[in-house]
Amino acid sequence: MSTTSDVAVAESRPLSEVVSRYLEAIYYMEAEGERARSARLADWLGVSRPTVTVALRRMTRDGMVRINSRKEIELTERGREAAAAIVRRHRVMERWLTDGLGLDWVVADEEAARLEHAVSDLVERRLWEVLGRPTRCPHGNPIPGRADLDPREVRLSTLRPGAVVRVSRISEVAEREAPALLRYLQDRSLVPGAGLEVLEVDDVGRTLRVKVGNERDVTLSHETASKIWVVA
C-alpha cells in the first residue's frame, strides 16, 4: 500500500514517457465513453498484458489510476490532470505542425506524438498564443483547458436517412489506432466542418451512404461512421 510520503515523492518526479503513454490512452478512452481495461490497453499500446499489469501496479502506487470493482481502469484526479496536460501539449503541437508548418493532419498527429514528451509547459503555452489561442486540434477534438466536448455531438453511425449534420470531430481513438483511417477520411473531405446528409442506411450490411457537401456520395462501414462525431 502506498503512503503519503510515497505519493509525495512520485509527484516530485517527472513522468516517464511510458507512463505518459498509458495516461494519454486512458484519457482518450474515457473521452470516447469507452471503459479502459488491461486487455484493451495492451492492444492500444502494442504491449503484453503482463507488461500492462506491472505498469498499472506502479501507476496505482503513485496515485495516477485506480481499478474499480469491475476491473476497469480509472484516472484519479491527479492522473487526469497529468493526462490532460499531455493531451494539451499533443494537440497544440498538432496545430503548430498543420497551421505553422503546413503538414497534413495524418503526419502532424504522428509527429506530435513524438514531440509532446519533449515540450515544456512554457513552450507549449507560447506556441498556443502564437497560433492565435486555438481551442481544438486539426481533427476537431478540444484542447484540454481551452474547450470542452460539445454535448450535442452524436456518432454518425447512430443517424437515420434524411439527417443533415456537420462533422464536429474525428474520434481520438481512430487517430491513435488507425492512421490509415485518417488518410481515408481526409481524402474524402470527411473533416471537421464538412456538411453531411445521410442518404441511406443498410442495417444488414452495416453501412451508411452520405453526401459530403454538394460534391460526392461516400459509403462508410458502420465501424468507420462510429469514429465520426457530428452535430445537427
C-alpha positions, 0 to 999 in steps of 0.5 A: 500500500502506498503512503503519503510520503510515497505519493509525495515523492512520485509527484516530485518526479517527472513522468516517464514517457511510458507512463505518459503513454498509458495516461494519454490512452486512458484519457482518450478512452474515457473521452470516447465513453469507452471503459479502459481495461488491461486487455484493451490497453495492451492492444492500444499500446502494442504491449503484453498484458503482463507488461500492462499489469506491472505498469498499472501496479506502479501507476496505482502506487503513485496515485495516477489510476485506480481499478474499480470493482469491475476491473476497469481502469480509472484516472484519479484526479491527479492522473487526469490532470497529468493526462490532460496536460499531455493531451494539451501539449499533443494537440497544440503541437498538432496545430503548430505542425498543420497551421505553422508548418503546413503538414497534413493532419495524418503526419502532424498527429504522428509527429506530435506524438513524438514531440509532446514528451519533449515540450515544456509547459512554457513552450507549449503555452507560447506556441498556443498564443502564437497560433492565435489561442486555438481551442481544438486540434486539426481533427476537431477534438478540444484542447484540454483547458481551452474547450470542452466536448460539445454535448450535442455531438452524436456518432454518425453511425447512430443517424437515420436517412434524411439527417443533415449534420456537420462533422464536429470531430474525428474520434481520438481513438481512430487517430491513435489506432488507425492512421490509415483511417485518417488518410481515408477520411481526409481524402474524402473531405470527411473533416471537421466542418464538412456538411453531411446528409445521410442518404441511406442506411443498410442495417444488414450490411452495416453501412451508411451512404452520405453526401459530403457537401454538394460534391460526392456520395461516400459509403462508410462501414458502420465501424468507420461512421462510429469514429465520426462525431457530428452535430445537427 
